[in-house]
Amino acid sequence: MSQPAPVVNVDELEVMDGFAHENLEGWIPELASDEDLRVALEKAFDYRGDITLTLKNGQRVDAYIFNRISGKSLADSYVQYFAANAPDKRKVSYADIALIEFTGKDRAAGKHWEAWMKKYAEKKAAGEKNIALMPEALD
């Protein structure tokens, strides 16, 4: 015969702290080395806003990076992105990128877990029932 599952009070569960997001909005990293480019593209992948890539051929692309493959060299590494003016997925080699600009609004900035938990605690302390925290509009 199986034992009934223990009753858990969710209000007493340990809550893991969130982590601070680096403020990259408006940043234009210096790409002096291959490693600088790789680091900047990793940050662009984690960024929750659009970036602008300037390619070595002079083309500028407003993009949202959703994937990256890091190979042994810049030529066999690439990022996949959605361009603001095209419905399909695109990709570009790291070797073709001359400049990265974090031009779009960082949609994750200021939206910390702690702020959500504070709102929940305030509603609970006020005696509200069936509390649901909804995400804020993205503008």
C-alpha positions as CSV (number, residue, x, y, z in Angstrom):
1,M,0.0,0.0,0.0
2,S,1.5,3.4,-1.0
3,Q,1.9,6.2,1.4
4,P,0.0,9.4,0.8
5,A,2.2,12.3,-0.5
6,P,3.2,14.7,2.3
7,V,1.4,18.0,2.4
8,V,3.6,20.8,1.4
9,N,3.0,24.4,2.3
10,V,4.4,26.3,-0.7
11,D,4.8,29.5,1.4
12,E,7.4,27.7,3.4
13,L,9.5,26.4,0.5
14,E,13.0,27.6,0.1
15,V,13.2,30.2,-2.6
16,M,16.4,30.5,-4.6
17,D,17.6,34.0,-5.2
18,G,17.6,35.3,-8.7
19,F,20.7,36.7,-10.4
20,A,21.5,40.2,-11.5
21,H,21.4,40.7,-15.3
22,E,24.2,42.7,-16.7
23,N,23.0,46.0,-18.2
24,L,24.0,45.8,-21.8
25,E,21.5,48.2,-23.3
26,G,23.5,50.6,-25.5
27,W,26.8,48.8,-25.2
28,I,29.1,48.6,-28.2
29,P,31.9,46.2,-27.3
30,E,35.4,46.6,-28.6
31,L,36.2,43.6,-30.8
32,A,40.0,43.7,-30.7
33,S,40.4,40.0,-30.7
34,D,38.6,36.8,-31.7
35,E,38.0,36.2,-28.0
36,D,36.4,39.6,-27.6
37,L,34.0,38.7,-30.5
38,R,33.1,35.4,-28.9
39,V,32.4,36.9,-25.5
40,A,30.3,39.7,-27.0
41,L,28.3,37.1,-29.1
42,E,27.7,35.0,-25.9
43,K,26.3,38.1,-24.2
44,A,24.2,38.9,-27.3
45,F,22.7,35.4,-27.1
46,D,21.7,35.9,-23.5
47,Y,20.4,39.5,-24.2
48,R,16.7,39.7,-24.3
49,G,16.5,42.5,-26.8
50,D,17.5,43.3,-30.4
51,I,21.1,44.0,-31.4
52,T,22.5,45.5,-34.5
53,L,25.2,43.6,-36.4
54,T,27.5,45.4,-38.9
55,L,29.0,42.9,-41.2
56,K,32.4,43.3,-42.8
57,N,30.7,44.0,-46.2
58,G,29.0,47.1,-44.6
59,Q,25.5,45.6,-44.3
60,R,23.7,46.4,-41.0
61,V,21.3,43.9,-39.6
62,D,18.8,44.5,-36.8
63,A,18.5,41.0,-35.2
64,Y,17.3,39.0,-32.3
65,I,19.9,36.2,-31.7
66,F,18.3,32.9,-30.7
67,N,21.1,30.4,-31.2
68,R,24.9,30.2,-31.7
69,I,27.3,27.5,-32.6
70,S,30.9,28.0,-31.5
71,G,33.4,26.1,-33.6
72,K,37.2,25.9,-33.5
73,S,37.6,29.1,-35.6
74,L,35.5,32.2,-36.3
75,A,34.8,30.9,-39.8
76,D,33.1,27.7,-38.6
77,S,31.2,29.5,-35.8
78,Y,27.9,31.3,-36.4
79,V,24.9,32.9,-34.8
80,Q,21.3,32.3,-35.9
81,Y,18.9,35.2,-35.7
82,F,15.6,36.7,-36.7
83,A,15.9,39.9,-38.6
84,A,13.5,42.7,-38.0
85,N,12.6,42.9,-41.7
86,A,12.4,39.2,-42.6
87,P,10.1,36.4,-41.4
88,D,12.6,33.6,-41.7
89,K,15.6,32.5,-39.6
90,R,19.0,33.7,-40.8
91,K,22.6,32.9,-39.8
92,V,25.9,34.6,-40.1
93,S,29.4,33.5,-39.5
94,Y,31.4,35.1,-36.7
95,A,34.1,35.8,-39.2
96,D,31.7,38.1,-41.1
97,I,30.9,40.3,-38.1
98,A,32.7,43.7,-37.8
99,L,30.6,45.4,-35.0
100,I,27.9,44.5,-32.5
101,E,25.6,47.1,-30.9
102,F,23.1,46.3,-28.2
103,T,20.5,48.7,-29.6
104,G,17.2,47.2,-28.5
105,K,15.5,47.5,-25.2
106,D,16.6,44.8,-22.8
107,R,13.2,43.1,-22.0
108,A,14.7,41.3,-19.0
109,A,16.0,44.4,-17.3
110,G,14.4,45.2,-14.0
111,K,12.1,42.2,-14.1
112,H,13.6,40.3,-11.2
113,W,12.2,37.4,-9.2
114,E,12.6,39.4,-6.0
115,A,10.2,42.1,-7.3
116,W,7.6,39.5,-8.1
117,M,7.9,37.9,-4.7
118,K,7.6,41.2,-3.0
119,K,4.3,41.9,-4.8
120,Y,3.1,38.4,-3.9
121,A,4.0,38.9,-0.2
122,E,2.2,42.3,-0.2
123,K,-1.0,40.8,-1.6
124,K,-0.8,37.9,0.8
125,A,-0.3,40.2,3.8
126,A,-3.3,42.3,2.7
127,G,-5.4,39.1,2.9
128,E,-6.0,38.6,-0.8
129,K,-6.9,35.1,-1.9
130,N,-6.3,33.3,-5.2
131,I,-3.3,35.5,-5.8
132,A,-1.8,35.3,-9.4
133,L,1.1,37.4,-10.5
134,M,0.9,38.3,-14.1
135,P,3.8,39.4,-16.2
136,E,4.1,43.1,-17.0
137,A,3.4,44.3,-20.5
138,L,6.5,44.6,-22.7
139,D,5.6,48.0,-24.0
